[in-house]
Amino acid sequence: MRHARAPGIGDPAGFSLEDCGTQRNLNEEGRAQARKIGAWLREQGVRSAVVAASPWCRARETASLLGFGTPLVEDSLASFFSDQAGRADSANERLQAYLRSALPAKQGRALILVTHDVNIARWTGASVASGEMVLVRVDATGKPVAQQVYQRPD
Protein backbone atom coordinates (compact mmCIF):
# COMPACT_ATOMS: atom_id res chain seq x y z
CA MET A 1 0.00 0.00 0.00
CA ARG A 2 0.98 3.60 -0.42
CA HIS A 3 1.51 5.51 2.81
CA ALA A 4 -1.43 7.60 4.00
CA ARG A 5 -1.87 11.32 3.30
CA ALA A 6 1.30 13.36 3.68
CA PRO A 7 0.78 16.71 1.93
CA GLY A 8 3.23 17.72 -0.78
CA ILE A 9 5.46 15.89 -3.23
CA GLY A 10 8.86 14.39 -2.48
CA ASP A 11 10.87 15.55 0.50
CA PRO A 12 12.53 18.87 1.32
CA ALA A 13 16.11 19.38 0.20
CA GLY A 14 18.56 18.03 2.75
CA PHE A 15 16.07 15.73 4.47
CA SER A 16 17.39 12.94 6.68
CA LEU A 17 15.86 9.50 7.22
CA GLU A 18 17.06 9.71 10.82
CA ASP A 19 15.12 12.95 11.48
CA CYS A 20 11.38 12.89 10.84
CA GLY A 21 11.30 16.66 11.30
CA THR A 22 13.17 17.06 8.00
CA GLN A 23 10.76 14.89 5.98
CA ARG A 24 7.28 15.21 4.52
CA ASN A 25 5.05 13.55 7.13
CA LEU A 26 1.48 12.44 7.70
CA ASN A 27 -1.00 15.11 8.68
CA GLU A 28 -4.06 14.46 10.86
CA GLU A 29 -6.03 13.37 7.79
CA GLY A 30 -3.30 10.85 6.99
CA ARG A 31 -3.26 9.49 10.52
CA ALA A 32 -7.04 9.06 10.43
CA GLN A 33 -6.73 7.36 7.01
CA ALA A 34 -4.19 4.88 8.33
CA ARG A 35 -6.38 3.94 11.31
CA LYS A 36 -9.41 3.59 9.03
CA ILE A 37 -7.46 1.37 6.62
CA GLY A 38 -6.43 -0.89 9.50
CA ALA A 39 -10.06 -1.18 10.63
CA TRP A 40 -11.15 -1.90 7.04
CA LEU A 41 -8.51 -4.63 6.70
CA ARG A 42 -9.82 -6.28 9.88
CA GLU A 43 -13.39 -6.04 8.46
CA GLN A 44 -12.08 -7.93 5.40
CA GLY A 45 -10.87 -10.74 7.66
CA VAL A 46 -7.23 -9.80 8.22
CA ARG A 47 -6.66 -10.86 11.83
CA SER A 48 -2.88 -10.86 11.94
CA ALA A 49 -0.26 -9.50 9.62
CA VAL A 50 3.41 -9.04 9.05
CA VAL A 51 3.73 -5.34 8.26
CA ALA A 52 6.86 -3.97 6.65
CA ALA A 53 7.46 -0.32 5.86
CA SER A 54 9.82 1.91 3.98
CA PRO A 55 12.35 3.68 6.21
CA TRP A 56 10.59 7.02 5.54
CA CYS A 57 8.71 8.30 8.59
CA ARG A 58 5.38 8.68 6.75
CA ALA A 59 5.47 5.01 5.72
CA ARG A 60 6.54 3.81 9.17
CA GLU A 61 3.82 5.85 10.87
CA THR A 62 1.18 4.59 8.44
CA ALA A 63 2.29 1.01 9.07
CA SER A 64 2.16 1.47 12.83
CA LEU A 65 -1.29 3.09 12.77
CA LEU A 66 -2.74 0.10 10.88
CA GLY A 67 -2.79 -1.59 14.28
CA PHE A 68 -1.08 -4.91 13.54
CA GLY A 69 1.89 -4.43 15.85
CA THR A 70 5.29 -2.87 15.37
CA PRO A 71 6.19 -2.79 11.68
CA LEU A 72 9.47 -4.02 10.31
CA VAL A 73 11.57 -1.41 8.53
CA GLU A 74 12.45 -2.81 5.13
CA ASP A 75 15.02 -1.05 2.94
CA SER A 76 13.68 -2.67 -0.24
CA LEU A 77 10.56 -0.49 0.21
CA ALA A 78 12.58 2.76 0.36
CA SER A 79 11.54 5.53 -2.00
CA PHE A 80 13.67 6.18 -5.05
CA PHE A 81 11.71 9.31 -6.05
CA SER A 82 14.85 11.43 -6.31
CA ASP A 83 16.65 8.92 -8.59
CA GLN A 84 13.97 7.07 -10.55
CA ALA A 85 16.13 6.32 -13.58
CA GLY A 86 19.09 5.09 -11.60
CA ARG A 87 17.46 3.05 -8.84
CA ALA A 88 14.13 1.71 -10.13
CA ASP A 89 15.39 -1.61 -11.50
CA SER A 90 17.59 -2.37 -8.50
CA ALA A 91 14.71 -1.43 -6.17
CA ASN A 92 12.47 -3.99 -7.87
CA GLU A 93 15.19 -6.63 -7.61
CA ARG A 94 15.61 -5.94 -3.87
CA LEU A 95 11.83 -6.05 -3.34
CA GLN A 96 11.54 -9.37 -5.16
CA ALA A 97 14.40 -10.80 -3.07
CA TYR A 98 12.64 -9.62 0.09
CA LEU A 99 9.39 -11.28 -1.04
CA ARG A 100 11.17 -14.57 -1.71
CA SER A 101 12.16 -14.68 1.96
CA ALA A 102 9.14 -12.95 3.54
CA LEU A 103 6.35 -14.94 1.91
CA PRO A 104 7.37 -18.36 3.27
CA ALA A 105 8.06 -16.83 6.70
CA LYS A 106 4.69 -15.13 7.16
CA GLN A 107 3.09 -18.37 8.39
CA GLY A 108 -0.51 -17.75 7.35
CA ARG A 109 -0.50 -14.07 8.23
CA ALA A 110 -1.17 -11.31 5.72
CA LEU A 111 1.90 -9.53 4.37
CA ILE A 112 1.32 -5.78 4.20
CA LEU A 113 3.98 -3.60 2.62
CA VAL A 114 3.79 0.17 3.13
CA THR A 115 5.79 2.09 0.57
CA HIS A 116 5.58 4.95 -1.95
CA ASP A 117 3.75 5.59 -5.22
CA VAL A 118 6.95 5.52 -7.26
CA ASN A 119 7.78 2.05 -5.93
CA ILE A 120 4.29 0.68 -6.52
CA ALA A 121 4.06 2.17 -10.01
CA ARG A 122 7.41 0.75 -11.05
CA TRP A 123 6.72 -2.72 -9.64
CA THR A 124 3.07 -3.15 -10.67
CA GLY A 125 2.40 -0.43 -13.24
CA ALA A 126 -0.40 0.94 -11.03
CA SER A 127 -0.21 4.50 -9.74
CA VAL A 128 -2.16 4.87 -6.51
CA ALA A 129 -3.26 7.72 -4.28
CA SER A 130 -2.30 8.06 -0.63
CA GLY A 131 -3.68 5.16 1.39
CA GLU A 132 -4.66 3.07 -1.63
CA MET A 133 -3.65 -0.56 -1.84
CA VAL A 134 -2.70 -3.04 -4.52
CA LEU A 135 -3.33 -6.70 -3.79
CA VAL A 136 -0.61 -8.50 -5.74
CA ARG A 137 -0.15 -12.17 -6.54
CA VAL A 138 3.48 -12.99 -7.21
CA ASP A 139 5.30 -15.91 -8.79
CA ALA A 140 8.04 -17.92 -7.07
CA THR A 141 10.63 -15.26 -7.94
CA GLY A 142 8.61 -12.43 -6.36
CA LYS A 143 7.50 -10.89 -9.66
CA PRO A 144 3.89 -9.67 -9.86
CA VAL A 145 1.58 -11.81 -12.02
CA ALA A 146 -1.85 -10.42 -11.10
CA GLN A 147 -3.13 -7.46 -9.13
CA GLN A 148 -6.18 -5.57 -7.99
CA VAL A 149 -6.23 -1.95 -6.83
CA TYR A 150 -8.30 -1.06 -3.76
CA GLN A 151 -9.27 2.51 -3.06
CA ARG A 152 -8.78 3.67 0.49
CA PRO A 153 -11.90 3.19 2.60
CA ASP A 154 -13.93 6.31 3.39
MARBA-3410 file (N, C-alpha, C, O; in Angstrom, 1 decimal):
154
0.8,-1.2,0.0,0.0,0.0,0.0,0.9,1.2,0.0,2.0,1.2,0.4 ~ 0.3,2.3,-0.5,1.0,3.6,-0.4,0.7,4.2,1.0,-0.4,4.1,1.5 ~ 1.7,4.8,1.5,1.5,5.5,2.8,0.3,6.4,2.7,-0.1,6.9,1.7 ~ -0.3,6.7,3.9,-1.4,7.6,4.0,-1.0,9.0,3.7,0.1,9.3,3.4 ~ -2.0,9.9,3.7,-1.9,11.3,3.3,-0.7,12.0,4.0,-0.7,12.2,5.2
0.2,12.5,3.2,1.3,13.4,3.7,1.4,14.5,2.6,2.0,14.3,1.6 ~ 0.9,15.6,2.9,0.8,16.7,1.9,2.1,17.0,1.3,3.2,17.0,1.9 ~ 2.1,17.3,0.0,3.2,17.7,-0.8,3.7,16.6,-1.7,3.1,15.6,-1.8 ~ 4.8,16.9,-2.3,5.5,15.9,-3.2,6.9,15.8,-2.9,7.6,16.8,-2.7 ~ 7.4,14.6,-2.8,8.9,14.4,-2.5,9.2,14.8,-1.1,8.3,15.0,-0.2
10.4,15.1,-0.8,10.9,15.5,0.5,11.7,16.8,0.3,12.2,17.1,-0.7 ~ 11.7,17.6,1.4,12.5,18.9,1.3,14.0,18.6,1.0,14.5,17.5,1.4 ~ 14.7,19.5,0.4,16.1,19.4,0.2,16.8,19.2,1.5,16.5,19.8,2.5 ~ 17.8,18.3,1.6,18.6,18.0,2.7,17.9,17.2,3.8,18.3,17.2,5.0 ~ 16.8,16.5,3.5,16.1,15.7,4.5,17.0,14.6,4.9,17.9,14.2,4.3
16.6,14.1,6.1,17.4,12.9,6.7,16.4,11.9,7.1,15.4,12.1,7.7 ~ 16.7,10.6,6.8,15.9,9.5,7.2,15.9,9.3,8.7,15.0,8.8,9.3 ~ 16.9,9.8,9.4,17.1,9.7,10.8,16.3,10.8,11.6,16.2,10.8,12.8 ~ 15.8,11.8,10.8,15.1,13.0,11.5,13.8,13.2,10.8,13.7,13.8,9.7 ~ 12.7,12.7,11.4,11.4,12.9,10.8,11.0,14.4,10.6,10.2,14.7,9.8
11.6,15.2,11.4,11.3,16.7,11.3,11.8,17.3,10.0,11.4,18.4,9.6 ~ 12.7,16.6,9.3,13.2,17.1,8.0,12.4,16.5,6.8,12.7,16.8,5.7 ~ 11.5,15.6,7.1,10.8,14.9,6.0,9.3,15.4,5.8,8.8,16.2,6.6 ~ 8.7,15.0,4.7,7.3,15.2,4.5,6.6,14.1,5.3,6.9,12.9,5.2 ~ 5.7,14.5,6.2,5.1,13.6,7.1,3.5,13.5,7.0,2.9,14.4,6.4
2.9,12.5,7.7,1.5,12.4,7.7,0.9,13.7,8.4,1.5,14.2,9.4 ~ -0.3,14.1,7.9,-1.0,15.1,8.7,-2.1,14.4,9.4,-2.2,13.1,9.4 ~ -3.0,15.1,10.1,-4.1,14.5,10.9,-5.0,13.6,10.0,-5.4,12.6,10.3 ~ -5.2,14.1,8.8,-6.0,13.4,7.8,-5.4,12.0,7.5,-6.0,11.0,7.4 ~ -4.0,12.1,7.3,-3.3,10.9,7.0,-3.3,9.9,8.1,-3.4,8.7,7.9
-3.2,10.4,9.4,-3.3,9.5,10.5,-4.6,8.8,10.6,-4.7,7.6,10.9 ~ -5.7,9.6,10.4,-7.0,9.1,10.4,-7.2,8.0,9.3,-7.8,7.0,9.5 ~ -6.7,8.3,8.1,-6.7,7.4,7.0,-6.1,6.0,7.4,-6.7,5.0,7.2 ~ -4.9,6.1,8.0,-4.2,4.9,8.3,-5.0,4.0,9.3,-5.1,2.8,9.2 ~ -5.6,4.7,10.3,-6.4,3.9,11.3,-7.6,3.3,10.6,-8.0,2.2,10.9
-8.2,4.1,9.7,-9.4,3.6,9.0,-9.1,2.4,8.1,-9.8,1.5,8.0 ~ -7.9,2.5,7.5,-7.5,1.4,6.6,-7.2,0.1,7.4,-7.6,-1.0,7.0 ~ -6.6,0.3,8.6,-6.4,-0.9,9.5,-7.7,-1.5,9.9,-7.9,-2.7,9.9 ~ -8.7,-0.7,10.3,-10.1,-1.2,10.6,-10.7,-1.9,9.4,-11.3,-2.9,9.6 ~ -10.6,-1.3,8.2,-11.1,-1.9,7.0,-10.5,-3.3,6.8,-11.2,-4.2,6.4
-9.2,-3.4,6.9,-8.5,-4.6,6.7,-9.0,-5.7,7.7,-9.3,-6.8,7.3 ~ -9.3,-5.3,8.9,-9.8,-6.3,9.9,-11.3,-6.7,9.5,-11.6,-7.8,9.6 ~ -12.0,-5.7,9.0,-13.4,-6.0,8.5,-13.3,-7.0,7.3,-14.3,-7.8,7.1 ~ -12.2,-7.0,6.5,-12.1,-7.9,5.4,-11.6,-9.3,5.8,-11.4,-10.2,5.0 ~ -11.3,-9.4,7.1,-10.9,-10.7,7.7,-9.4,-10.8,8.0,-8.9,-11.9,8.4
-8.6,-9.8,7.9,-7.2,-9.8,8.2,-7.2,-9.7,9.7,-7.5,-8.7,10.3 ~ -6.7,-10.8,10.4,-6.7,-10.9,11.8,-5.2,-10.6,12.3,-5.0,-10.0,13.4 ~ -4.3,-11.1,11.6,-2.9,-10.9,11.9,-2.1,-10.6,10.7,-2.4,-11.1,9.6 ~ -1.0,-9.9,10.8,-0.3,-9.5,9.6,1.2,-9.2,10.0,1.5,-8.8,11.1 ~ 2.0,-9.5,9.0,3.4,-9.0,9.0,3.4,-7.7,8.3,3.0,-7.7,7.1
3.8,-6.7,8.9,3.7,-5.3,8.3,5.2,-4.8,8.1,5.9,-4.8,9.1 ~ 5.5,-4.5,6.9,6.9,-4.0,6.7,6.7,-2.6,6.0,5.8,-2.4,5.2 ~ 7.6,-1.7,6.3,7.5,-0.3,5.9,8.8,0.2,5.3,9.9,-0.2,5.8 ~ 8.7,1.1,4.4,9.8,1.9,4.0,10.4,2.6,5.2,9.7,2.9,6.2 ~ 11.7,2.9,5.1,12.3,3.7,6.2,11.8,5.1,6.4,12.1,5.7,7.4
11.1,5.7,5.4,10.6,7.0,5.5,9.6,7.1,6.7,8.8,6.2,6.8 ~ 9.6,8.2,7.4,8.7,8.3,8.6,7.2,8.2,8.2,6.5,7.6,9.0 ~ 6.8,8.7,7.1,5.4,8.7,6.7,4.9,7.2,6.5,3.8,6.9,6.8 ~ 5.8,6.4,5.9,5.5,5.0,5.7,5.5,4.2,7.0,4.6,3.4,7.3 ~ 6.5,4.5,7.9,6.5,3.8,9.2,5.4,4.2,10.1,4.8,3.3,10.7
5.0,5.4,10.1,3.8,5.9,10.9,2.5,5.2,10.3,1.7,4.8,11.1 ~ 2.3,5.2,9.0,1.2,4.6,8.4,1.1,3.1,8.9,0.1,2.7,9.3 ~ 2.2,2.4,8.7,2.3,1.0,9.1,1.9,0.8,10.5,1.2,-0.2,10.9 ~ 2.4,1.6,11.4,2.2,1.5,12.8,0.7,1.7,13.1,0.1,1.0,13.9 ~ 0.1,2.7,12.5,-1.3,3.1,12.8,-2.3,2.1,12.2,-3.5,2.1,12.6
-1.8,1.2,11.4,-2.7,0.1,10.9,-3.2,-0.8,12.0,-4.3,-1.4,12.0 ~ -2.4,-0.9,13.1,-2.8,-1.6,14.3,-2.5,-3.1,14.3,-3.2,-3.8,15.0 ~ -1.5,-3.5,13.6,-1.1,-4.9,13.5,0.3,-5.1,14.2,0.9,-6.1,13.9 ~ 0.6,-4.3,15.1,1.9,-4.4,15.9,3.0,-3.6,15.2,2.8,-2.8,14.3 ~ 4.2,-3.7,15.8,5.3,-2.9,15.4,5.7,-3.3,14.0,6.1,-4.5,13.8
5.8,-2.4,13.0,6.2,-2.8,11.7,7.7,-3.0,11.6,8.5,-2.4,12.3 ~ 8.1,-3.8,10.7,9.5,-4.0,10.3,9.9,-2.9,9.4,9.1,-2.5,8.6 ~ 11.1,-2.4,9.5,11.6,-1.4,8.5,12.3,-2.2,7.5,13.3,-2.9,7.8 ~ 11.9,-2.0,6.2,12.4,-2.8,5.1,13.0,-1.9,4.1,12.3,-1.1,3.4 ~ 14.3,-1.9,3.9,15.0,-1.1,2.9,14.6,-1.2,1.5,14.7,-0.3,0.7
14.1,-2.4,1.1,13.7,-2.7,-0.2,12.4,-1.9,-0.6,12.0,-1.8,-1.7 ~ 11.8,-1.3,0.4,10.6,-0.5,0.2,10.9,1.0,0.2,10.0,1.8,0.0 ~ 12.2,1.4,0.3,12.6,2.8,0.4,12.3,3.5,-0.9,12.4,2.9,-2.0 ~ 11.9,4.7,-0.8,11.5,5.5,-2.0,12.8,5.8,-2.8,13.9,5.9,-2.3 ~ 12.6,5.8,-4.2,13.7,6.2,-5.1,13.2,7.4,-5.9,13.6,7.5,-7.1
12.3,8.2,-5.4,11.7,9.3,-6.1,12.8,10.2,-6.6,12.6,10.7,-7.7 ~ 13.8,10.5,-5.9,14.9,11.4,-6.3,15.8,10.9,-7.3,16.6,11.6,-7.9 ~ 15.8,9.6,-7.6,16.6,8.9,-8.6,15.9,7.8,-9.3,16.3,6.6,-9.2 ~ 14.8,8.1,-9.9,14.0,7.1,-10.5,14.7,6.3,-11.7,14.5,5.1,-11.8 ~ 15.4,7.0,-12.5,16.1,6.3,-13.6,17.2,5.4,-13.1,17.5,4.3,-13.6
17.9,5.8,-12.1,19.1,5.1,-11.6,18.8,4.0,-10.6,19.6,3.0,-10.5 ~ 17.7,4.0,-9.9,17.5,3.0,-8.8,16.2,2.2,-9.0,16.0,1.3,-8.2 ~ 15.4,2.4,-10.0,14.1,1.7,-10.1,14.3,0.2,-10.3,13.7,-0.6,-9.6 ~ 15.2,-0.2,-11.2,15.4,-1.6,-11.5,16.0,-2.3,-10.3,15.5,-3.4,-9.9 ~ 17.0,-1.7,-9.7,17.6,-2.4,-8.5,16.6,-2.4,-7.3,16.6,-3.4,-6.5
15.7,-1.4,-7.2,14.7,-1.4,-6.2,13.8,-2.6,-6.4,13.4,-3.3,-5.4 ~ 13.3,-2.8,-7.6,12.5,-4.0,-7.9,13.2,-5.3,-7.6,12.6,-6.2,-7.0 ~ 14.4,-5.4,-7.9,15.2,-6.6,-7.6,15.3,-6.9,-6.1,15.1,-8.0,-5.7 ~ 15.5,-5.8,-5.3,15.6,-5.9,-3.9,14.2,-6.3,-3.3,14.2,-7.1,-2.4 ~ 13.2,-5.7,-3.8,11.8,-6.0,-3.3,11.5,-7.5,-3.6,11.0,-8.2,-2.8
11.8,-8.0,-4.8,11.5,-9.4,-5.2,12.4,-10.3,-4.3,11.9,-11.4,-3.9 ~ 13.6,-10.0,-4.0,14.4,-10.8,-3.1,13.8,-10.8,-1.7,13.7,-11.9,-1.0 ~ 13.3,-9.7,-1.2,12.6,-9.6,0.1,11.4,-10.5,0.1,11.2,-11.3,1.0 ~ 10.6,-10.5,-1.0,9.4,-11.3,-1.0,9.7,-12.8,-1.0,9.0,-13.6,-0.4 ~ 10.8,-13.2,-1.7,11.2,-14.6,-1.7,11.4,-15.1,-0.3,11.2,-16.3,0.0
11.9,-14.2,0.6,12.2,-14.7,2.0,11.0,-14.4,2.9,10.7,-15.2,3.8 ~ 10.2,-13.3,2.6,9.1,-12.9,3.5,7.9,-13.8,3.4,7.2,-14.1,4.3 ~ 7.6,-14.2,2.1,6.3,-14.9,1.9,6.3,-16.3,2.6,5.4,-16.6,3.3 ~ 7.4,-17.1,2.5,7.4,-18.4,3.3,7.4,-18.2,4.8,6.9,-19.0,5.5 ~ 7.9,-17.1,5.3,8.1,-16.8,6.7,6.8,-16.2,7.4,6.7,-16.2,8.6
5.8,-15.8,6.6,4.7,-15.1,7.2,3.7,-16.1,7.9,2.9,-15.6,8.7 ~ 3.8,-17.3,7.7,3.1,-18.4,8.4,1.6,-18.1,8.5,1.0,-18.0,9.6 ~ 0.9,-17.9,7.4,-0.5,-17.8,7.4,-1.0,-16.3,7.6,-2.2,-16.1,7.5 ~ -0.1,-15.5,8.0,-0.5,-14.1,8.2,-0.5,-13.3,6.9,0.2,-13.7,6.0 ~ -1.2,-12.2,6.9,-1.2,-11.3,5.7,0.2,-10.6,5.7,0.8,-10.5,6.8
0.7,-10.3,4.5,1.9,-9.5,4.4,1.5,-8.2,3.8,1.0,-8.1,2.7 ~ 1.7,-7.1,4.6,1.3,-5.8,4.2,2.6,-5.0,4.1,3.4,-4.9,5.0 ~ 2.8,-4.4,2.9,4.0,-3.6,2.6,3.5,-2.2,2.5,2.7,-1.9,1.6 ~ 4.1,-1.3,3.2,3.8,0.2,3.1,5.0,0.9,2.5,6.1,0.9,3.0 ~ 4.7,1.5,1.3,5.8,2.1,0.6,5.3,3.4,-0.1,4.4,4.1,0.4
5.8,3.7,-1.3,5.6,5.0,-1.9,5.0,4.7,-3.4,5.2,3.6,-3.9 ~ 4.3,5.7,-3.9,3.7,5.6,-5.2,4.8,5.2,-6.3,4.5,4.3,-7.1 ~ 5.9,5.8,-6.2,6.9,5.5,-7.3,7.3,4.0,-7.2,7.5,3.4,-8.3 ~ 7.4,3.5,-6.0,7.8,2.1,-5.9,6.7,1.2,-6.5,6.9,0.2,-7.2 ~ 5.4,1.5,-6.1,4.3,0.7,-6.5,4.1,0.8,-8.0,3.9,-0.2,-8.7
4.2,2.0,-8.6,4.1,2.2,-10.0,5.1,1.4,-10.8,4.8,0.8,-11.8 ~ 6.3,1.4,-10.3,7.4,0.8,-11.0,7.3,-0.8,-11.0,7.6,-1.5,-11.9 ~ 6.8,-1.3,-9.8,6.7,-2.7,-9.6,5.5,-3.3,-10.3,5.5,-4.4,-10.9 ~ 4.3,-2.6,-10.2,3.1,-3.1,-10.7,2.5,-2.4,-11.9,1.7,-3.0,-12.6 ~ 3.0,-1.2,-12.2,2.4,-0.4,-13.2,1.2,0.4,-12.8,0.6,1.1,-13.6
0.8,0.2,-11.6,-0.4,0.9,-11.0,0.1,2.1,-10.2,0.9,2.0,-9.3 ~ -0.5,3.3,-10.5,-0.2,4.5,-9.7,-1.4,4.7,-8.8,-2.5,4.7,-9.2 ~ -1.1,4.8,-7.5,-2.2,4.9,-6.5,-2.1,6.1,-5.7,-1.0,6.7,-5.5 ~ -3.2,6.6,-5.2,-3.3,7.7,-4.3,-2.9,7.3,-2.9,-2.7,6.1,-2.5 ~ -2.7,8.3,-2.0,-2.3,8.1,-0.6,-3.3,7.1,0.0,-4.5,7.3,-0.1
-2.8,6.1,0.7,-3.7,5.2,1.4,-4.3,4.1,0.5,-5.0,3.2,1.0 ~ -4.1,4.1,-0.8,-4.7,3.1,-1.6,-3.8,1.9,-1.6,-2.6,1.9,-1.3 ~ -4.4,0.7,-1.9,-3.7,-0.6,-1.8,-3.7,-1.3,-3.2,-4.7,-1.2,-3.9 ~ -2.7,-2.1,-3.4,-2.7,-3.0,-4.5,-2.5,-4.4,-4.0,-1.4,-4.7,-3.4 ~ -3.5,-5.3,-4.2,-3.3,-6.7,-3.8,-2.6,-7.4,-5.0,-3.1,-7.4,-6.1
-1.5,-8.0,-4.7,-0.6,-8.5,-5.7,-0.4,-10.0,-5.5,0.0,-10.4,-4.4 ~ -0.6,-10.8,-6.6,-0.2,-12.2,-6.5,1.2,-12.2,-7.2,1.4,-11.7,-8.3 ~ 2.1,-12.9,-6.6,3.5,-13.0,-7.2,3.8,-14.4,-7.6,3.2,-15.4,-7.1 ~ 4.8,-14.6,-8.5,5.3,-15.9,-8.8,6.4,-16.3,-7.8,6.7,-15.5,-6.9 ~ 7.0,-17.4,-8.0,8.0,-17.9,-7.1,9.3,-17.0,-7.0,10.0,-17.1,-6.0
9.5,-16.2,-8.0,10.6,-15.3,-7.9,10.3,-13.9,-7.3,11.2,-13.1,-7.2 ~ 9.0,-13.7,-6.9,8.6,-12.4,-6.4,8.1,-11.4,-7.4,7.9,-10.3,-7.0 ~ 8.0,-11.8,-8.6,7.5,-10.9,-9.7,6.0,-10.9,-9.7,5.4,-12.0,-9.5 ~ 5.4,-9.7,-9.8,3.9,-9.7,-9.9,3.3,-10.4,-11.1,3.8,-10.2,-12.2 ~ 2.2,-11.1,-10.9,1.6,-11.8,-12.0,0.1,-11.4,-12.1,-0.5,-11.6,-13.2
-0.5,-10.9,-11.1,-1.9,-10.4,-11.1,-2.0,-9.4,-10.0,-1.3,-9.5,-9.0 ~ -2.9,-8.5,-10.2,-3.1,-7.5,-9.1,-4.5,-6.9,-9.2,-5.2,-6.9,-10.2 ~ -4.9,-6.3,-8.1,-6.2,-5.6,-8.0,-6.0,-4.4,-7.1,-5.4,-4.5,-6.0 ~ -6.4,-3.2,-7.6,-6.2,-2.0,-6.8,-7.5,-1.8,-5.9,-8.6,-2.0,-6.4 ~ -7.2,-1.4,-4.7,-8.3,-1.1,-3.8,-8.2,0.4,-3.4,-7.1,0.8,-2.9
-9.3,1.1,-3.5,-9.3,2.5,-3.1,-9.3,2.5,-1.5,-9.7,1.6,-0.9 ~ -8.8,3.6,-1.0,-8.8,3.7,0.5,-10.2,3.8,1.0,-11.1,4.4,0.3 ~ -10.5,3.1,2.1,-11.9,3.2,2.6,-12.2,4.6,3.1,-11.4,5.3,3.6 ~ -13.5,5.0,2.9,-13.9,6.3,3.4,-14.5,6.2,4.8,-14.9,7.3,5.3
END
